[in-house]
Amino acid sequence: MRALPLDGPGHVIRTRLPIPDHEPGTVLVRPAYVGLCGTDLELFHGTAAYLNDGRTAYPHVFGHEWWGEVVAGDGGFTPGDAVVGHTMIPCGRCPDCQRGRRSVCRNLVETGLYGQQGAAADFIRLPAHALTRLPEGTEAPWAVLVEPAVTVVESLERTGCGPFDRVAVLGTGSIGLLTVQLARHYGAEVEAIGVDPAGLELATHFGATAAYRPEDAPGRAYSLVVEASGASSAFRRSLDLVEPGGRIAVVGVATDPLDGLVPGRFVLSGFDVYGIRHGLDHYGRTVELFATGVLDGAALVAAVVPAADVEQAFKLLECGRTGRPKVILEMGG
């Protein structure tokens, strides 16, 4: 089969790999579209934590946001079914899985990140429990957004977002804009905070009642702050934005250390900080949110690029976007 592994920093190759053999309980899928995000860009640049800590190495077949068509397999799936793949694949046996904490499984592997081939190939084989069926007739490239959206669902569920909340969303990437949409659906007042004017304008299109640059947002004004940018400075700003007794959901993965944090602020302000590690239990519900129009995926797509032009897709991810955040590879292209 054809595959597009990263062969080193800034280098994608085109090669052929064996089609994965069938194993009991698995499903062979032909990927249709693969979404690219900041984590893929870190893998492309060679700066990803998965490379630095040895969980993965080049050559590496990326692709953790994707959907495709079932070719063969077990688990109640039929050839031709449209399915979205899960990123996290827990073992189901360790103490954390047994306690219902599958996202911190001690034997976890993650599709396209470490331990499991990604979807930038003609075929991918996954356990049947790591797939969720999409509505019949799905053709839309933006269905790749189910994967990031499950994290949005987890963040708002865990923090109890509701009609009495004033919510600040930091960041206008895919996660941030999906958060604006879902928090509005939950009845909250939502304000967007970011550095991209076009992204802030898109947030207002989705129902944000105000849009600010980070330095202009009102301090101690929000009962819930969702940090979705992945910038360490944005996490620091979250501490200034949340009201006493409020909640902060940290979704973006910031890796730069922060000096000068005062632990006493957490105590005296009485706010809660939630680290949101994906939303593994929400795939079925998230598919429904898109199917019923609660979440608008089409409006987030910046470009759909043929897989043959994968380098152009990464270039767009690096520097070619404003406003609409999502770059998608068409695997048949």
PyMOL commands that set and color helices and strands:
alter all, ss='L'
color gray80, all
select helices_A, chain A and resi 38-45+49-52+95-98+102-104+128-130+141-158+174-185+197-205+214-216+232-241+263-269+280-291+298-300+307-319
alter helices_A, ss='H'
color red, helices_A
select strands_A, chain A and resi 2-3+5-8+11-12+15-16+26-36+60-61+65-73+82-85+88-89+109-111+115-116+124-127+131-133+166-170+189-193+210-212+222-227+242-250+272-275+301-306+326-330
alter strands_A, ss='S'
color yellow, strands_A
deselect
rebuild
show_as cartoon
